[in-house]
Amino acid sequence: MEHHPAAAWLTQAATSAVQQHGSGNLLRAVLIVMVLGCVLTAWFLLRGYKRKDD
């Protein structure tokens, strides 16, 4: 398997976050990113359904 520096950095950051602060902060960050992603995806998909009454 090929090694990617960006993936290594992300793994190292997640590992250090878990070791220093426990899994609570990492889980909180994942949940916030997930919710923001869902909101942006919903906005992107639903903006096409807007009607223009000109």
PQR file with spaces between the fields and no chain letter, atoms N, CA, C, O and H, PARSE charges and radii, in Angstrom:
ATOM       1  N    MET     1       0.845   -1.180    0.000 -0.4000 1.5000
ATOM       2  CA   MET     1       0.000    0.000    0.000 -0.0000 2.0000
ATOM       3  C    MET     1       0.889    1.240    0.000  0.5500 1.7000
ATOM       4  O    MET     1       1.909    1.281    0.688 -0.5500 1.4000
ATOM       5  N    GLU     2       0.507    2.222   -0.753 -0.4000 1.5000
ATOM       6  CA   GLU     2       1.294    3.431   -0.891 -0.0000 2.0000
ATOM       7  C    GLU     2       1.064    4.354    0.308  0.5500 1.7000
ATOM       8  O    GLU     2      -0.046    4.456    0.830 -0.5500 1.4000
ATOM       9  H    GLU     2      -0.322    2.189   -1.312  0.4000 1.0000
ATOM      10  N    HIS     3       2.133    5.018    0.726 -0.4000 1.5000
ATOM      11  CA   HIS     3       2.055    5.900    1.897 -0.0000 2.0000
ATOM      12  C    HIS     3       1.817    7.339    1.436  0.5500 1.7000
ATOM      13  O    HIS     3       2.558    7.860    0.603 -0.5500 1.4000
ATOM      14  H    HIS     3       3.035    4.935    0.302  0.4000 1.0000
ATOM      15  N    HIS     4       0.776    7.977    1.985 -0.4000 1.5000
ATOM      16  CA   HIS     4       0.453    9.357    1.639 -0.0000 2.0000
ATOM      17  C    HIS     4       0.772   10.251    2.828  0.5500 1.7000
ATOM      18  O    HIS     4       0.292    9.989    3.931 -0.5500 1.4000
ATOM      19  H    HIS     4       0.174    7.553    2.661  0.4000 1.0000
ATOM      20  N    PRO     5       1.581   11.315    2.634 -0.5600 1.5000
ATOM      21  CA   PRO     5       1.943   12.188    3.756  0.2800 2.0000
ATOM      22  C    PRO     5       0.737   12.859    4.409  0.5500 1.7000
ATOM      23  O    PRO     5       0.717   13.038    5.627 -0.5500 1.4000
ATOM      24  N    ALA     6      -0.263   13.230    3.621 -0.4000 1.5000
ATOM      25  CA   ALA     6      -1.439   13.891    4.197 -0.0000 2.0000
ATOM      26  C    ALA     6      -2.204   12.935    5.105  0.5500 1.7000
ATOM      27  O    ALA     6      -2.672   13.330    6.174 -0.5500 1.4000
ATOM      28  H    ALA     6      -0.247   13.084    2.632  0.4000 1.0000
ATOM      29  N    ALA     7      -2.331   11.690    4.684 -0.4000 1.5000
ATOM      30  CA   ALA     7      -3.022   10.701    5.509 -0.0000 2.0000
ATOM      31  C    ALA     7      -2.239   10.420    6.774  0.5500 1.7000
ATOM      32  O    ALA     7      -2.832   10.222    7.834 -0.5500 1.4000
ATOM      33  H    ALA     7      -1.951   11.369    3.817  0.4000 1.0000
ATOM      34  N    ALA     8      -0.919   10.398    6.686 -0.4000 1.5000
ATOM      35  CA   ALA     8      -0.084   10.177    7.868 -0.0000 2.0000
ATOM      36  C    ALA     8      -0.244   11.323    8.849  0.5500 1.7000
ATOM      37  O    ALA     8      -0.323   11.103   10.058 -0.5500 1.4000
ATOM      38  H    ALA     8      -0.436   10.559    5.825  0.4000 1.0000
ATOM      39  N    TRP     9      -0.293   12.554    8.334 -0.4000 1.5000
ATOM      40  CA   TRP     9      -0.470   13.707    9.213 -0.0000 2.0000
ATOM      41  C    TRP     9      -1.819   13.651    9.919  0.5500 1.7000
ATOM      42  O    TRP     9      -1.910   13.931   11.115 -0.5500 1.4000
ATOM      43  H    TRP     9      -0.228   12.733    7.352  0.4000 1.0000
ATOM      44  N    LEU    10      -2.857   13.292    9.190 -0.4000 1.5000
ATOM      45  CA   LEU    10      -4.189   13.211    9.772 -0.0000 2.0000
ATOM      46  C    LEU    10      -4.253   12.125   10.838  0.5500 1.7000
ATOM      47  O    LEU    10      -4.839   12.322   11.902 -0.5500 1.4000
ATOM      48  H    LEU    10      -2.783   13.064    8.219  0.4000 1.0000
ATOM      49  N    THR    11      -3.651   10.987   10.548 -0.4000 1.5000
ATOM      50  CA   THR    11      -3.626    9.894   11.521 -0.0000 2.0000
ATOM      51  C    THR    11      -2.847   10.292   12.759  0.5500 1.7000
ATOM      52  O    THR    11      -3.266    9.999   13.879 -0.5500 1.4000
ATOM      53  H    THR    11      -3.175   10.827    9.684  0.4000 1.0000
ATOM      54  N    GLN    12      -1.718   10.955   12.569 -0.4000 1.5000
ATOM      55  CA   GLN    12      -0.909   11.388   13.707 -0.0000 2.0000
ATOM      56  C    GLN    12      -1.651   12.432   14.541  0.5500 1.7000
ATOM      57  O    GLN    12      -1.588   12.394   15.770 -0.5500 1.4000
ATOM      58  H    GLN    12      -1.377   11.193   11.659  0.4000 1.0000
ATOM      59  N    ALA    13      -2.348   13.357   13.897 -0.4000 1.5000
ATOM      60  CA   ALA    13      -3.101   14.370   14.628 -0.0000 2.0000
ATOM      61  C    ALA    13      -4.239   13.736   15.430  0.5500 1.7000
ATOM      62  O    ALA    13      -4.479   14.111   16.578 -0.5500 1.4000
ATOM      63  H    ALA    13      -2.399   13.388   12.899  0.4000 1.0000
ATOM      64  N    ALA    14      -4.934   12.780   14.823 -0.4000 1.5000
ATOM      65  CA   ALA    14      -6.023   12.108   15.525 -0.0000 2.0000
ATOM      66  C    ALA    14      -5.492   11.297   16.702  0.5500 1.7000
ATOM      67  O    ALA    14      -6.099   11.277   17.773 -0.5500 1.4000
ATOM      68  H    ALA    14      -4.738   12.476   13.890  0.4000 1.0000
ATOM      69  N    THR    15      -4.361   10.629   16.502 -0.4000 1.5000
ATOM      70  CA   THR    15      -3.775    9.824   17.578 -0.0000 2.0000
ATOM      71  C    THR    15      -3.333   10.703   18.736  0.5500 1.7000
ATOM      72  O    THR    15      -3.567   10.360   19.894 -0.5500 1.4000
ATOM      73  H    THR    15      -3.868   10.645   15.632  0.4000 1.0000
ATOM      74  N    SER    16      -2.700   11.823   18.442 -0.4000 1.5000
ATOM      75  CA   SER    16      -2.251   12.701   19.521 -0.0000 2.0000
ATOM      76  C    SER    16      -3.434   13.341   20.239  0.5500 1.7000
ATOM      77  O    SER    16      -3.375   13.564   21.448 -0.5500 1.4000
ATOM      78  H    SER    16      -2.509   12.101   17.501  0.4000 1.0000
ATOM      79  N    ALA    17      -4.500   13.637   19.511 -0.4000 1.5000
ATOM      80  CA   ALA    17      -5.685   14.208   20.158 -0.0000 2.0000
ATOM      81  C    ALA    17      -6.309   13.215   21.121  0.5500 1.7000
ATOM      82  O    ALA    17      -6.737   13.589   22.213 -0.5500 1.4000
ATOM      83  H    ALA    17      -4.547   13.456   18.529  0.4000 1.0000
ATOM      84  N    VAL    18      -6.362   11.963   20.725 -0.4000 1.5000
ATOM      85  CA   VAL    18      -6.937   10.934   21.589 -0.0000 2.0000
ATOM      86  C    VAL    18      -6.051   10.709   22.812  0.5500 1.7000
ATOM      87  O    VAL    18      -6.564   10.547   23.919 -0.5500 1.4000
ATOM      88  H    VAL    18      -6.014   11.659   19.838  0.4000 1.0000
ATOM      89  N    GLN    19      -4.733   10.697   22.631 -0.4000 1.5000
ATOM      90  CA   GLN    19      -3.825   10.460   23.740 -0.0000 2.0000
ATOM      91  C    GLN    19      -3.836   11.610   24.736  0.5500 1.7000
ATOM      92  O    GLN    19      -3.755   11.380   25.942 -0.5500 1.4000
ATOM      93  H    GLN    19      -4.316   10.829   21.731  0.4000 1.0000
ATOM      94  N    GLN    20      -3.935   12.835   24.255 -0.4000 1.5000
ATOM      95  CA   GLN    20      -3.850   13.993   25.134 -0.0000 2.0000
ATOM      96  C    GLN    20      -5.177   14.303   25.817  0.5500 1.7000
ATOM      97  O    GLN    20      -5.190   14.641   27.001 -0.5500 1.4000
ATOM      98  H    GLN    20      -4.001   13.021   23.275  0.4000 1.0000
ATOM      99  N    HIS    21      -6.268   14.198   25.115 -0.4000 1.5000
ATOM     100  CA   HIS    21      -7.543   14.678   25.642 -0.0000 2.0000
ATOM     101  C    HIS    21      -8.619   13.607   25.716  0.5500 1.7000
ATOM     102  O    HIS    21      -9.749   13.904   26.103 -0.5500 1.4000
ATOM     103  H    HIS    21      -6.258   13.924   24.154  0.4000 1.0000
ATOM     104  N    GLY    22      -8.313   12.418   25.371 -0.4000 1.5000
ATOM     105  CA   GLY    22      -9.337   11.392   25.342 -0.0000 2.0000
ATOM     106  C    GLY    22     -10.106   11.456   24.039  0.5500 1.7000
ATOM     107  O    GLY    22      -9.828   12.305   23.193 -0.5500 1.4000
ATOM     108  H    GLY    22      -7.395   12.177   25.056  0.4000 1.0000
ATOM     109  N    SER    23     -11.061   10.576   23.871 -0.4000 1.5000
ATOM     110  CA   SER    23     -11.786   10.520   22.607 -0.0000 2.0000
ATOM     111  C    SER    23     -12.913   11.543   22.523  0.5500 1.7000
ATOM     112  O    SER    23     -13.514   11.695   21.459 -0.5500 1.4000
ATOM     113  H    SER    23     -11.288    9.886   24.559  0.4000 1.0000
ATOM     114  N    GLY    24     -13.213   12.242   23.600 -0.4000 1.5000
ATOM     115  CA   GLY    24     -14.331   13.188   23.596 -0.0000 2.0000
ATOM     116  C    GLY    24     -14.160   14.331   22.623  0.5500 1.7000
ATOM     117  O    GLY    24     -15.085   14.658   21.880 -0.5500 1.4000
ATOM     118  H    GLY    24     -12.725   12.119   24.463  0.4000 1.0000
ATOM     119  N    ASN    25     -12.971   14.952   22.617 -0.4000 1.5000
ATOM     120  CA   ASN    25     -12.745   16.086   21.716 -0.0000 2.0000
ATOM     121  C    ASN    25     -12.700   15.647   20.268  0.5500 1.7000
ATOM     122  O    ASN    25     -13.202   16.352   19.392 -0.5500 1.4000
ATOM     123  H    ASN    25     -12.219   14.686   23.220  0.4000 1.0000
ATOM     124  N    LEU    26     -12.108   14.499   20.002 -0.4000 1.5000
ATOM     125  CA   LEU    26     -12.065   13.993   18.633 -0.0000 2.0000
ATOM     126  C    LEU    26     -13.470   13.674   18.138  0.5500 1.7000
ATOM     127  O    LEU    26     -13.819   14.000   17.003 -0.5500 1.4000
ATOM     128  H    LEU    26     -11.700   13.926   20.714  0.4000 1.0000
ATOM     129  N    LEU    27     -14.267   13.047   18.973 -0.4000 1.5000
ATOM     130  CA   LEU    27     -15.642   12.726   18.595 -0.0000 2.0000
ATOM     131  C    LEU    27     -16.448   13.998   18.371  0.5500 1.7000
ATOM     132  O    LEU    27     -17.261   14.063   17.449 -0.5500 1.4000
ATOM     133  H    LEU    27     -13.984   12.782   19.895  0.4000 1.0000
ATOM     134  N    ARG    28     -16.232   15.001   19.200 -0.4000 1.5000
ATOM     135  CA   ARG    28     -16.929   16.276   19.046 -0.0000 2.0000
ATOM     136  C    ARG    28     -16.566   16.922   17.712  0.5500 1.7000
ATOM     137  O    ARG    28     -17.442   17.431   17.012 -0.5500 1.4000
ATOM     138  H    ARG    28     -15.572   14.948   19.949  0.4000 1.0000
ATOM     139  N    ALA    29     -15.292   16.906   17.356 -0.4000 1.5000
ATOM     140  CA   ALA    29     -14.860   17.497   16.087 -0.0000 2.0000
ATOM     141  C    ALA    29     -15.447   16.732   14.901  0.5500 1.7000
ATOM     142  O    ALA    29     -15.874   17.346   13.923 -0.5500 1.4000
ATOM     143  H    ALA    29     -14.580   16.492   17.924  0.4000 1.0000
ATOM     144  N    VAL    30     -15.472   15.418   14.977 -0.4000 1.5000
ATOM     145  CA   VAL    30     -16.043   14.609   13.893 -0.0000 2.0000
ATOM     146  C    VAL    30     -17.530   14.895   13.742  0.5500 1.7000
ATOM     147  O    VAL    30     -18.024   15.006   12.620 -0.5500 1.4000
ATOM     148  H    VAL    30     -15.125   14.920   15.771  0.4000 1.0000
ATOM     149  N    LEU    31     -18.240   15.015   14.837 -0.4000 1.5000
ATOM     150  CA   LEU    31     -19.679   15.297   14.772 -0.0000 2.0000
ATOM     151  C    LEU    31     -19.958   16.678   14.188  0.5500 1.7000
ATOM     152  O    LEU    31     -20.893   16.842   13.404 -0.5500 1.4000
ATOM     153  H    LEU    31     -17.839   14.925   15.749  0.4000 1.0000
ATOM     154  N    ILE    32     -19.158   17.667   14.563 -0.4000 1.5000
ATOM     155  CA   ILE    32     -19.360   19.027   14.042 -0.0000 2.0000
ATOM     156  C    ILE    32     -19.117   19.048   12.534  0.5500 1.7000
ATOM     157  O    ILE    32     -19.894   19.642   11.786 -0.5500 1.4000
ATOM     158  H    ILE    32     -18.398   17.533   15.200  0.4000 1.0000
ATOM     159  N    VAL    33     -18.038   18.398   12.090 -0.4000 1.5000
ATOM     160  CA   VAL    33     -17.748   18.353   10.649 -0.0000 2.0000
ATOM     161  C    VAL    33     -18.848   17.601    9.912  0.5500 1.7000
ATOM     162  O    VAL    33     -19.234   17.995    8.811 -0.5500 1.4000
ATOM     163  H    VAL    33     -17.408   17.916   12.698  0.4000 1.0000
ATOM     164  N    MET    34     -19.357   16.524   10.505 -0.4000 1.5000
ATOM     165  CA   MET    34     -20.414   15.743    9.869 -0.0000 2.0000
ATOM     166  C    MET    34     -21.700   16.568    9.727  0.5500 1.7000
ATOM     167  O    MET    34     -22.338   16.543    8.675 -0.5500 1.4000
ATOM     168  H    MET    34     -19.044   16.205   11.400  0.4000 1.0000
ATOM     169  N    VAL    35     -22.075   17.287   10.767 -0.4000 1.5000
ATOM     170  CA   VAL    35     -23.290   18.105   10.712 -0.0000 2.0000
ATOM     171  C    VAL    35     -23.130   19.223    9.685  0.5500 1.7000
ATOM     172  O    VAL    35     -24.047   19.481    8.904 -0.5500 1.4000
ATOM     173  H    VAL    35     -21.556   17.307   11.622  0.4000 1.0000
ATOM     174  N    LEU    36     -21.979   19.886    9.679 -0.4000 1.5000
ATOM     175  CA   LEU    36     -21.756   20.947    8.692 -0.0000 2.0000
ATOM     176  C    LEU    36     -21.772   20.389    7.271  0.5500 1.7000
ATOM     177  O    LEU    36     -22.289   21.034    6.359 -0.5500 1.4000
ATOM     178  H    LEU    36     -21.234   19.677   10.313  0.4000 1.0000
ATOM     179  N    GLY    37     -21.216   19.210    7.079 -0.4000 1.5000
ATOM     180  CA   GLY    37     -21.253   18.583    5.764 -0.0000 2.0000
ATOM     181  C    GLY    37     -22.668   18.262    5.324  0.5500 1.7000
ATOM     182  O    GLY    37     -23.019   18.451    4.160 -0.5500 1.4000
ATOM     183  H    GLY    37     -20.796   18.687    7.820  0.4000 1.0000
ATOM     184  N    CYS    38     -23.485   17.777    6.252 -0.4000 1.5000
ATOM     185  CA   CYS    38     -24.886   17.474    5.917 -0.0000 2.0000
ATOM     186  C    CYS    38     -25.650   18.743    5.566  0.5500 1.7000
ATOM     187  O    CYS    38     -26.446   18.749    4.627 -0.5500 1.4000
ATOM     188  H    CYS    38     -23.201   17.624    7.199  0.4000 1.0000
ATOM     189  N    VAL    39     -25.415   19.808    6.309 -0.4000 1.5000
ATOM     190  CA   VAL    39     -26.105   21.074    6.024 -0.0000 2.0000
ATOM     191  C    VAL    39     -25.698   21.609    4.660  0.5500 1.7000
ATOM     192  O    VAL    39     -26.551   22.042    3.885 -0.5500 1.4000
ATOM     193  H    VAL    39     -24.769   19.803    7.072  0.4000 1.0000
ATOM     194  N    LEU    40     -24.407   21.584    4.359 -0.4000 1.5000
ATOM     195  CA   LEU    40     -23.955   22.084    3.063 -0.0000 2.0000
ATOM     196  C    LEU    40     -24.451   21.210    1.914  0.5500 1.7000
ATOM     197  O    LEU    40     -24.788   21.728    0.849 -0.5500 1.4000
ATOM     198  H    LEU    40     -23.714   21.233    4.988  0.4000 1.0000
ATOM     199  N    THR    41     -24.500   19.905    2.112 -0.4000 1.5000
ATOM     200  CA   THR    41     -25.017   19.012    1.085 -0.0000 2.0000
ATOM     201  C    THR    41     -26.503   19.255    0.850  0.5500 1.7000
ATOM     202  O    THR    41     -26.950   19.295   -0.297 -0.5500 1.4000
ATOM     203  H    THR    41     -24.226   19.484    2.977  0.4000 1.0000
ATOM     204  N    ALA    42     -27.271   19.416    1.921 -0.4000 1.5000
ATOM     205  CA   ALA    42     -28.703   19.694    1.783 -0.0000 2.0000
ATOM     206  C    ALA    42     -28.920   21.024    1.063  0.5500 1.7000
ATOM     207  O    ALA    42     -29.790   21.124    0.197 -0.5500 1.4000
ATOM     208  H    ALA    42     -26.908   19.384    2.853  0.4000 1.0000
ATOM     209  N    TRP    43     -28.138   22.042    1.414 -0.4000 1.5000
ATOM     210  CA   TRP    43     -28.273   23.338    0.758 -0.0000 2.0000
ATOM     211  C    TRP    43     -27.973   23.210   -0.734  0.5500 1.7000
ATOM     212  O    TRP    43     -28.697   23.751   -1.569 -0.5500 1.4000
ATOM     213  H    TRP    43     -27.432   21.961    2.117  0.4000 1.0000
ATOM     214  N    PHE    44     -26.904   22.492   -1.058 -0.4000 1.5000
ATOM     215  CA   PHE    44     -26.519   22.336   -2.459 -0.0000 2.0000
ATOM     216  C    PHE    44     -27.583   21.591   -3.257  0.5500 1.7000
ATOM     217  O    PHE    44     -27.880   21.957   -4.394 -0.5500 1.4000
ATOM     218  H    PHE    44     -26.316   22.052   -0.380  0.4000 1.0000
ATOM     219  N    LEU    45     -28.157   20.543   -2.661 -0.4000 1.5000
ATOM     220  CA   LEU    45     -29.166   19.762   -3.374 -0.0000 2.0000
ATOM     221  C    LEU    45     -30.502   20.486   -3.468  0.5500 1.7000
ATOM     222  O    LEU    45     -31.188   20.391   -4.485 -0.5500 1.4000
ATOM     223  H    LEU    45     -27.915   20.245   -1.738  0.4000 1.0000
ATOM     224  N    LEU    46     -30.876   21.203   -2.422 -0.4000 1.5000
ATOM     225  CA   LEU    46     -32.194   21.842   -2.398 -0.0000 2.0000
ATOM     226  C    LEU    46     -32.233   23.194   -3.104  0.5500 1.7000
ATOM     227  O    LEU    46     -33.317   23.701   -3.392 -0.5500 1.4000
ATOM     228  H    LEU    46     -30.319   21.281   -1.595  0.4000 1.0000
ATOM     229  N    ARG    47     -31.087   23.782   -3.385 -0.4000 1.5000
ATOM     230  CA   ARG    47     -31.113   25.098   -4.040 -0.0000 2.0000
ATOM     231  C    ARG    47     -31.622   25.014   -5.468  0.5500 1.7000
ATOM     232  O    ARG    47     -32.053   26.023   -6.028 -0.5500 1.4000
ATOM     233  H    ARG    47     -30.206   23.370   -3.151  0.4000 1.0000
ATOM     234  N    GLY    48     -31.582   23.849   -6.059 -0.4000 1.5000
ATOM     235  CA   GLY    48     -32.098   23.673   -7.407 -0.0000 2.0000
ATOM     236  C    GLY    48     -33.620   23.652   -7.469  0.5500 1.7000
ATOM     237  O    GLY    48     -34.198   23.817   -8.543 -0.5500 1.4000
ATOM     238  H    GLY    48     -31.233   23.029   -5.604  0.4000 1.0000
ATOM     239  N    TYR    49     -34.270   23.452   -6.332 -0.4000 1.5000
ATOM     240  CA   TYR    49     -35.727   23.375   -6.292 -0.0000 2.0000
ATOM     241  C    TYR    49     -36.376   24.753   -6.057  0.5500 1.7000
ATOM     242  O    TYR    49     -37.601   24.870   -6.043 -0.5500 1.4000
ATOM     243  H    TYR    49     -33.800   23.319   -5.459  0.4000 1.0000
ATOM     244  N    LYS    50     -35.557   25.776   -5.876 -0.4000 1.5000
ATOM     245  CA   LYS    50     -36.101   27.106   -5.638 -0.0000 2.0000
ATOM     246  C    LYS    50     -36.766   27.628   -6.908  0.5500 1.7000
ATOM     247  O    LYS    50     -36.198   27.525   -7.995 -0.5500 1.4000
ATOM     248  H    LYS    50     -34.562   25.682   -5.888  0.4000 1.0000
ATOM     249  N    ARG    51     -37.958   28.183   -6.775 -0.4000 1.5000
ATOM     250  CA   ARG    51     -38.677   28.717   -7.940 -0.0000 2.0000
ATOM     251  C    ARG    51     -38.446   30.203   -8.058  0.5500 1.7000
ATOM     252  O    ARG    51     -38.389   30.931   -7.067 -0.5500 1.4000
ATOM     253  H    ARG    51     -38.419   28.266   -5.892  0.4000 1.0000
ATOM     254  N    LYS    52     -38.314   30.634   -9.299 -0.4000 1.5000
ATOM     255  CA   LYS    52     -38.186   32.062   -9.562 -0.0000 2.0000
ATOM     256  C    LYS    52     -39.497   32.531  -10.186  0.5500 1.7000
ATOM     257  O    LYS    52     -39.858   32.095  -11.280 -0.5500 1.4000
ATOM     258  H    LYS    52     -38.361   30.043  -10.104  0.4000 1.0000
ATOM     259  N    ASP    53     -40.198   33.407   -9.500 -0.4000 1.5000
ATOM     260  CA   ASP    53     -41.477   33.932  -10.004 -0.0000 2.0000
ATOM     261  C    ASP    53     -41.233   35.302  -10.617  0.5500 1.7000
ATOM     262  O    ASP    53     -41.458   36.330   -9.977 -0.5500 1.4000
ATOM     263  H    ASP    53     -39.904   33.761   -8.612  0.4000 1.0000
ATOM     264  N    ASP    54     -40.773   35.307  -11.858 -0.4000 1.5000
ATOM     265  CA   ASP    54     -40.508   36.581  -12.532 -0.0000 2.0000
ATOM     266  C    ASP    54     -41.697   37.012  -13.355  0.5500 1.7000
ATOM     267  O    ASP    54     -41.656   38.063  -13.995 -0.5500 1.4000
ATOM     268  H    ASP    54     -40.590   34.473  -12.377  0.4000 1.0000
